């Protein structure tokens, strides 16, 4: 597997660097500094020699572009980079991209999980076949903009696995596309009892829980109240994810549950809880249409704010208790702990502040795209929603900027392919 081969290469590189630094100092290397692609154009930083990992590129090597994240923005940026000019290194806690608009369909069996996941090596093949390009299954813990280095830690799961270790990657250009995390607003019990819907394993857990509840509710001796609780699916949040999942779940109930689970078909129902109006950021006509369709399909719409989440019920701010068997939380997203820890100016909402060309003005050769970024107030641009469409438009802006400057500046700048 490509990621395993990369880790083996990383381990051997670690040993070679140790032996090299023990005998002779690491030679001074210079990175390519292009005026129009730097937030601080007149200063060349002192390069840092990492103890383990990928060191600075030499003058004979291609410049290295490091991409943090494998979401919509990160994958689109990797796909568009001209690999004849650059080496590409991707660091992400997952080795695939998820087509999130269809993720809700996998929860009820309309689609299979592999239909909504695309391996990174297919999106950008050079990371598995070129010498200087890699994919690392890891998290980025810290960015050192002064030394052009990112500090990472390998990702491991379960027992009897390798201990995580730290390594460093030097970059010539850095694209931060680390995404966002679900917002819980500090409500007690959400992390412990609710399901999110952002990754493939989230959809797998929801599907397993839904089928388990259907099976348990049909067991002899289950009380009426417990059967109603087990088969009550509650969705908190009336944004795109909450509406999509509620719609898929209602279709599943009408088309499959009524045929295959005839004994419990009259007990299962869906409740969508929203503090304001569903799809509040969309056009009024679309919002009213979605409301009519959900109501028609049997989804109960409740306006309220969740105050507390228990193992078998949620409590609203007006004191109403809502028993549930499955709770899906989709109240929006916010900046991750990694984004919060970065010492750069932030946009409204706590995202990484960028200028109109997606650059981080306070750090040289760093760009931020996707959910983790937001325009600084000084740009006068509005805060954009965390949607795939925004990421795609940002990449288009990113490409246009460099195509327009392609002939005015050196060919060593960060260029991207014009073809879609």
Buried (B, 14 or more C-beta within 10 A) or exposed (E): EBBEEBBEEBEEBBEEBEEBBEEEEBEEBEBBBBEBBBBBEEEEBEBBBBEBBBBBBEEEEBBBBBBBBBBBBBBBBBBBBBBEBBBBBBBBBBBBBBBBEBBBBBBBEBBEBEEBBBBBBEBBBBBBEBEBBBBBBBBBEBBBBEBBBBBBBBBEEEEEEEEEBBBBBBBBBBBBBBBBBBBBEEBEBBEEBBBBBBBBEBBEBBBEBBEEBBEBBBEEEBEEEBBBBBBBBBBBBBBBBBBBBBBBBBBBBEEBBBEEBEEBBEBBBBBBBBBEBBBEEBEEEEBEEBBEBBEEBBBBBBEBBBBBBBEBBBBBEEEEEBBBBBBBBBBBBBBBEBBEEBEBBBBEEBBBBBBEBBBBBBBBBBBBBBBBBBBBEEBEBEEBBBBBEBBBEBBEEBBEBBEEBBEEBEEBBBBBEEEE
